[in-house]
């Protein structure tokens, strides 16, 4: 298994060049066509057996033709740059030095697809095949709606793997779960009036202020989970309607990001929010949200914005295979942990109960941050891990 690491080191310059090319191909959510072409070209270069793009726009590379199906997934869209003045380098330069490759998407999460593609090159070169098929999936629109891409793959493309590797950044640790989330809005209404005589109206923003105070208190009351941590609720955006800048606003809405644990259901979340609204003394409406933005191919695949939490037991074959792969490849014990944020695992594991493991190059702290970067050593090591993991897993399945 150490041969995989030796080969990954041999291909370091090619891996770095591919990583730079991925960053240069700007790919905000629903606009990933440019990076799809970069990935397709590299998959062809390293020798994937089949390559296709599905109806939504996900790119799928296939290796092998065995009975058990393993998917190695990396989303290929990114968030936007934000304030460019906070960046030391041009965000889409793909610059590198001896230690890092820099730019938007470096850790979150083009590094994962970069290492996965070269992991499959190494797997084939070392003939690490067995009775399995590996699909490397470059999935779209995850930053907008995590897991929607996998709903499409499973429900429309009928690609339902037996096992999934999520390549989001883990600092080369092994992750076995994360909290889920639900996105909601709360709406208050008022009566508009001229701002010179506010007593004639009812201010929807003032009403919402009372609700927000109760939401802040609710965050402190949420129950912690022993592994995944505490649920949270955050007011992330505020919207209003008013006839003019000189009028009492007659509508206000807030966007909520509610991070959830296995203790939480949609029903329990609505109950706690209704309790918070009741404590505020204000009449307000809770609004469920749906994601239905068209992909770069023009396809809409509407889904509710509810993303379940998931947790895989450390004794499960997929986690034990990850631990064994790590030890045999790097000659040291791994850290087994969880993500703070949410990933496509919310659907593979959280909805469809597919055994899922997290292992990825890059550090979570660089996600959505200025001066994003990924260690070259991470890219190389992750490629070796992805090469070794499938056969290790298959050999451990009863």
Secondary structure per residue as TSV (DSSP state, phi and psi in degrees):
chain	resnum	aa	ss	phi	psi
A	1	X	-	360.0	-23.4
A	2	X	H	-68.7	-19.4
A	3	X	H	-63.4	-31.6
A	4	X	H	-62.7	-41.0
A	5	X	H	-67.1	-38.9
A	6	X	H	-61.2	-42.6
A	7	X	H	-68.0	-38.6
A	8	X	H	-60.3	-40.5
A	9	X	H	-65.3	-37.3
A	10	X	H	-60.9	-37.4
A	11	X	T	-92.4	14.0
A	12	X	H	-54.0	-46.2
A	13	X	H	-64.1	-36.7
A	14	X	H	-69.6	-38.6
A	15	X	H	-62.9	-44.6
A	16	X	H	-63.9	-42.0
A	17	X	H	-63.5	-42.3
A	18	X	H	-62.0	-43.0
A	19	X	H	-60.7	-43.3
A	20	X	H	-62.6	-42.1
A	21	X	H	-63.8	-37.6
A	22	X	H	-62.4	-43.1
A	23	X	H	-67.3	-38.4
A	24	X	H	-65.2	-26.5
A	25	X	S	-84.8	90.8
A	26	X	-	-56.4	133.9
A	27	X	-	-148.4	66.7
A	28	X	B	-63.4	158.8
A	29	X	T	-53.2	133.9
A	30	X	T	73.4	13.0
A	31	X	-	-143.8	53.5
A	32	X	-	-100.7	7.1
A	33	X	H	-59.2	-36.5
A	34	X	H	-65.5	-43.2
A	35	X	H	-73.0	-28.1
A	36	X	H	-57.3	-42.9
A	37	X	H	-66.2	-37.5
A	38	X	H	-63.1	-44.2
A	39	X	H	-67.3	-43.3
A	40	X	H	-58.1	-45.0
A	41	X	H	-61.8	-40.2
A	42	X	H	-73.2	-37.8
A	43	X	H	-61.4	-40.2
A	44	X	H	-64.0	-42.2
A	45	X	H	-61.7	-42.5
A	46	X	H	-87.7	-7.8
A	47	X	T	98.9	35.9
A	48	X	-	-62.6	146.9
A	49	X	S	-71.0	-41.5
A	50	X	E	-141.6	147.3
A	51	X	E	-139.5	131.1
A	52	X	E	-149.6	162.9
A	53	X	E	-116.2	130.9
A	54	X	-	-84.1	-177.1
A	55	X	S	-62.2	-33.0
A	56	X	S	-77.4	-32.0
A	57	X	S	125.5	-1.8
A	58	X	-	-65.0	141.0
A	59	X	E	-97.7	136.8
A	60	X	E	-130.0	117.9
A	61	X	E	-108.8	135.3
A	62	X	E	-115.1	138.1
A	63	X	E	-129.4	128.3
A	64	X	E	86.2	176.9
A	65	X	-	-149.8	37.2
A	66	X	-	-87.8	176.8
A	67	X	S	-72.1	-47.0
A	68	X	E	-79.1	136.4
A	69	X	E	-110.4	124.2
A	70	X	E	-116.8	127.7
A	71	X	E	-107.9	132.5
A	72	X	E	-112.3	110.1
A	73	X	E	-110.3	136.0
A	74	X	E	-140.3	125.4
A	75	X	E	-77.0	145.9
A	76	X	-	-116.4	4.4
A	77	X	-	-91.7	161.7
A	78	X	B	-132.1	163.0
A	79	X	-	-74.9	171.6
A	80	X	-	-78.0	175.9
A	81	X	-	-76.5	-34.3
A	82	X	-	78.5	-146.9
A	83	X	-	-75.3	107.0
A	84	X	G	-63.5	-21.4
A	85	X	G	-65.9	-17.2
A	86	X	G	-84.9	-5.8
A	87	X	-	-95.8	136.4
A	88	X	S	-81.0	-25.7
A	89	X	S	-124.5	159.8
A	90	X	-	-60.5	127.3
A	91	X	T	-61.3	-23.3
A	92	X	T	-116.2	26.7
A	93	X	S	-76.5	-30.6
A	94	X	-	66.6	24.8
A	95	X	-	-63.6	154.1
A	96	X	B	-144.0	156.1
A	97	X	-	-123.6	-159.3
A	98	X	S	-70.5	-16.9
A	99	X	S	-114.6	-35.9
A	100	X	E	-132.1	157.6
A	101	X	E	-111.1	136.1
A	102	X	E	-114.6	147.7
A	103	X	S	138.1	167.8
A	104	X	T	-64.2	127.0
A	105	X	T	94.8	-0.8
A	106	X	I	-59.7	-48.9
A	107	X	I	-96.0	-38.0
A	108	X	I	-117.2	89.6
A	109	X	I	-151.1	47.4
A	110	X	I	-70.6	-19.6
A	111	X	H	-60.1	-37.5
A	112	X	H	-61.8	-47.5
A	113	X	H	-68.6	-34.4
A	114	X	H	-58.6	-53.1
A	115	X	H	-68.2	-34.6
A	116	X	H	-65.2	-41.3
A	117	X	H	-61.9	-44.7
A	118	X	H	-76.4	-25.0
A	119	X	H	-60.8	-38.6
A	120	X	H	-72.3	-32.1
A	121	X	H	-61.0	-44.4
A	122	X	H	-68.1	-42.0
A	123	X	H	-55.7	-45.2
A	124	X	H	-69.6	-41.5
A	125	X	H	-64.3	-35.9
A	126	X	T	-90.5	2.0
A	127	X	T	53.3	50.5
A	128	X	-	-89.2	25.2
A	129	X	-	-77.1	156.1
A	130	X	-	-151.5	-156.5
A	131	X	S	-83.2	63.5
A	132	X	E	-148.0	162.8
A	133	X	E	-122.0	135.0
A	134	X	E	-111.3	129.0
A	135	X	E	-109.9	123.1
A	136	X	E	-96.7	118.3
A	137	X	E	-112.4	122.4
A	138	X	E	-98.0	102.1
A	139	X	E	-99.7	152.2
A	140	X	-	-107.4	157.0
A	141	X	S	64.6	20.4
A	142	X	T	-66.4	-37.8
A	143	X	T	-63.8	-31.6
A	144	X	T	-77.0	-41.0
A	145	X	S	-157.4	84.5
A	146	X	T	-59.6	133.6
A	147	X	T	92.2	-20.7
A	148	X	H	-57.7	-38.2
A	149	X	H	-60.6	-36.9
A	150	X	H	-79.0	-27.7
A	151	X	H	-59.9	-43.4
A	152	X	H	-64.8	-45.7
A	153	X	H	-59.5	-42.5
A	154	X	H	-77.9	-45.2
A	155	X	H	-82.8	-33.6
A	156	X	T	-104.1	-42.6
A	157	X	S	-87.6	-8.8
A	158	X	-	58.1	31.8
A	159	X	-	-98.0	94.1
A	160	X	-	-115.7	99.2
A	161	X	-	-71.6	162.4
A	162	X	S	-81.4	-27.2
A	163	X	E	-146.2	150.9
A	164	X	E	-133.2	137.7
A	165	X	E	-110.5	120.6
A	166	X	E	-94.8	124.7
A	167	X	-	-99.3	18.3
A	168	X	S	-56.1	157.1
A	169	X	-	-62.1	129.1
A	170	X	-	-129.1	9.2
A	171	X	T	58.2	31.7
A	172	X	T	64.1	21.9
A	173	X	-	-91.3	168.4
A	174	X	E	-101.4	123.1
A	175	X	E	-111.0	145.1
A	176	X	-	-131.3	26.9
A	177	X	E	160.3	175.8
A	178	X	E	-167.4	163.5
A	179	X	-	-65.3	155.4
A	180	X	E	-97.5	-164.4
A	181	X	E	-159.9	160.5
A	182	X	E	-135.0	139.1
A	183	X	E	-107.1	128.9
A	184	X	E	-137.7	165.8
A	185	X	E	-126.9	150.9
A	186	X	E	-118.8	136.4
A	187	X	E	-122.8	133.0
A	188	X	E	-115.4	150.5
A	189	X	E	-125.1	153.6
A	190	X	-	-139.2	-157.2
A	191	X	B	-129.9	124.3
A	192	X	-	-74.0	151.4
A	193	X	-	-158.3	164.4
A	194	X	B	-63.6	139.0
A	195	X	G	-65.6	-16.7
A	196	X	G	-74.8	-14.4
A	197	X	G	-138.8	67.5
A	198	X	G	-62.6	-21.6
A	199	X	G	-66.5	-14.5
A	200	X	G	-80.5	-14.7
A	201	X	S	-117.4	-173.7
A	202	X	B	-127.9	118.4
A	203	X	-	-83.3	112.4
A	204	X	H	-66.4	-29.7
A	205	X	H	-70.4	-41.9
A	206	X	H	-60.6	-40.1
A	207	X	H	-61.6	-44.1
A	208	X	H	-65.7	-31.3
A	209	X	H	-57.7	-38.0
A	210	X	H	-68.2	-38.1
A	211	X	H	-65.7	-43.5
A	212	X	H	-59.2	-40.3
A	213	X	H	-58.1	-39.4
A	214	X	H	-73.9	-32.6
A	215	X	H	-64.7	-40.0
A	216	X	H	-62.2	-41.3
A	217	X	H	-66.0	-39.4
A	218	X	H	-58.6	-39.0
A	219	X	H	-55.9	-35.8
A	220	X	H	-76.3	-16.9
A	221	X	H	-93.7	-9.0
A	222	X	-	-71.7	146.5
A	223	X	-	-83.0	133.4
A	224	X	E	-79.9	149.1
A	225	X	E	-99.8	141.8
A	226	X	T	-61.8	-29.2
A	227	X	T	-108.9	-46.3
A	228	X	T	-80.8	-15.8
A	229	X	E	95.7	-169.0
A	230	X	E	-82.6	140.3
A	231	X	-	-67.8	152.4
A	232	X	E	-137.6	158.7
A	233	X	E	-138.8	132.9
A	234	X	E	-133.5	135.1
A	235	X	E	-79.6	110.9
A	236	X	E	-101.5	-21.5
A	237	X	E	-151.0	154.5
A	238	X	E	-130.4	135.6
A	239	X	E	-129.4	152.2
A	240	X	E	-147.8	162.5
A	241	X	E	-127.4	138.7
A	242	X	-	-155.6	146.1
A	243	X	S	-61.7	-28.8
A	244	X	S	-165.9	177.4
A	245	X	T	-69.7	-13.9
A	246	X	T	-112.6	41.5
A	247	X	B	-141.1	155.5
A	248	X	-	-71.3	126.4
A	249	X	-	-68.5	139.8
A	250	X	S	-105.0	0.7
A	251	X	E	-152.8	143.2
A	252	X	E	-142.7	138.7
A	253	X	E	-130.8	145.1
A	254	X	E	-120.0	144.7
A	255	X	E	-95.6	133.3
A	256	X	E	-112.8	136.0
A	257	X	E	-109.3	106.5
A	258	X	E	-108.1	106.4
A	259	X	E	-80.4	132.9
A	260	X	E	-121.7	157.2
A	261	X	-	-116.8	175.3
A	262	X	T	-60.2	-15.5
A	263	X	T	-70.7	-20.5
A	264	X	-	-97.3	137.9
A	265	X	-	-121.0	167.1
A	266	X	H	-59.9	-39.4
A	267	X	H	-64.3	-42.4
A	268	X	H	-68.2	-33.9
A	269	X	H	-67.9	-43.7
A	270	X	H	-63.9	-37.2
A	271	X	H	-63.4	-45.5
A	272	X	H	-67.8	-35.3
A	273	X	H	-70.2	-39.8
A	274	X	H	-63.0	-35.8
A	275	X	H	-64.7	-42.4
A	276	X	H	-63.8	-41.5
A	277	X	H	-64.2	-41.6
A	278	X	H	-61.2	-41.0
A	279	X	H	-64.3	-28.5
A	280	X	H	-72.0	-20.1
A	281	X	T	76.7	14.6
A	282	X	-	-115.1	144.7
A	283	X	-	-83.8	124.0
A	284	X	-	-147.3	158.6
A	285	X	E	-116.0	135.8
A	286	X	E	-93.3	130.5
A	287	X	E	-116.4	121.8
A	288	X	E	-75.2	147.0
A	289	X	-	-115.2	150.2
A	290	X	E	-129.3	143.4
A	291	X	E	-102.1	126.2
A	292	X	-	-146.5	32.0
A	293	X	-	-70.9	139.5
A	294	X	-	-68.4	142.8
A	295	X	-	-74.6	176.3
A	296	X	T	-64.8	-16.3
A	297	X	T	-90.1	0.0
A	298	X	S	87.9	6.5
A	299	X	-	-90.6	134.5
A	300	X	-	-103.7	137.5
A	301	X	-	-135.8	81.1
A	302	X	-	-62.7	135.2
A	303	X	E	-141.2	150.3
A	304	X	E	-71.4	150.6
A	305	X	S	-90.1	60.2
A	306	X	E	-126.6	122.1
A	307	X	E	-127.8	104.1
A	308	X	-	-65.3	151.7
A	309	X	-	-72.9	160.6
A	310	X	E	-151.7	153.8
A	311	X	E	-150.9	127.2
A	312	X	-	-103.6	130.3
A	313	X	-	-62.2	138.4
A	314	X	T	-62.7	-23.1
A	315	X	T	-82.9	-4.5
A	316	X	S	-66.9	152.9
A	317	X	H	-56.5	-37.9
A	318	X	H	-68.8	-38.1
A	319	X	H	-72.1	-41.5
A	320	X	H	-64.7	-35.0
A	321	X	H	-66.3	-38.0
A	322	X	H	-63.3	-42.6
A	323	X	H	-63.5	-44.7
A	324	X	H	-64.6	-42.8
A	325	X	H	-59.0	-44.7
A	326	X	H	-60.9	-48.5
A	327	X	H	-63.1	-44.9
A	328	X	H	-70.6	-29.5
A	329	X	H	-83.5	-40.2
A	330	X	H	-113.9	-5.5
A	331	X	S	59.7	39.5
A	332	X	S	-157.2	163.6
A	333	X	-	-82.4	143.1
A	334	X	-	-85.7	164.9
A	335	X	-	-92.3	132.4
A	336	X	E	-108.9	123.9
A	337	X	E	-151.4	-150.6
A	338	X	-	-147.5	161.6
A	339	X	-	-82.8	152.6
A	340	X	S	-80.0	-40.8
A	341	X	S	-92.6	-176.1
A	342	X	-	-103.2	153.8
A	343	X	-	-136.2	-176.9
A	344	X	T	-63.4	-13.7
A	345	X	H	-61.6	-17.8
A	346	X	H	-61.1	-26.4
A	347	X	H	-97.6	-48.1
A	348	X	H	-60.1	-47.6
A	349	X	T	-95.1	-43.2
A	350	X	T	-72.1	-35.0
A	351	X	T	-100.2	-47.6
A	352	X	T	-101.1	1.3
A	353	X	-	56.2	32.6
A	354	X	-	-82.1	128.2
A	355	X	E	-54.6	123.0
A	356	X	E	-132.3	139.8
A	357	X	E	-128.1	148.7
A	358	X	E	-108.5	129.6
A	359	X	-	-156.6	118.4
A	360	X	-	-151.9	152.7
A	361	X	S	-73.8	154.7
A	362	X	S	95.4	165.8
A	363	X	-	-114.1	137.9
A	364	X	G	-57.8	-31.6
A	365	X	G	-66.1	-19.3
A	366	X	G	-86.2	-9.5
A	367	X	T	-63.6	128.4
A	368	X	T	67.3	13.6
A	369	X	-	-107.0	156.2
A	370	X	T	-67.7	159.2
A	371	X	T	59.2	38.2
A	372	X	-	-61.8	143.5
A	373	X	E	-157.8	165.7
A	374	X	E	-139.4	139.9
A	375	X	E	-70.8	134.9
A	376	X	H	-62.9	-36.6
A	377	X	H	-59.7	-37.6
A	378	X	H	-62.6	-44.1
A	379	X	H	-59.3	-43.6
A	380	X	H	-67.8	-48.6
A	381	X	H	-64.7	-39.7
A	382	X	H	-64.0	-38.5
A	383	X	H	-59.4	-42.2
A	384	X	H	-64.7	-41.8
A	385	X	H	-61.3	-46.5
A	386	X	H	-64.8	-31.6
A	387	X	H	-67.3	-40.2
A	388	X	H	-84.2	-25.6
A	389	X	H	-65.5	-46.2
A	390	X	H	-57.8	-48.9
A	391	X	H	-66.3	-37.0
A	392	X	H	-60.0	-45.1
A	393	X	H	-62.6	-48.4
A	394	X	H	-60.8	-38.1
A	395	X	H	-70.3	-16.9
A	396	X	H	-98.2	-6.2
A	397	X	-	-81.8	128.2
A	398	X	-	-58.4	360.0
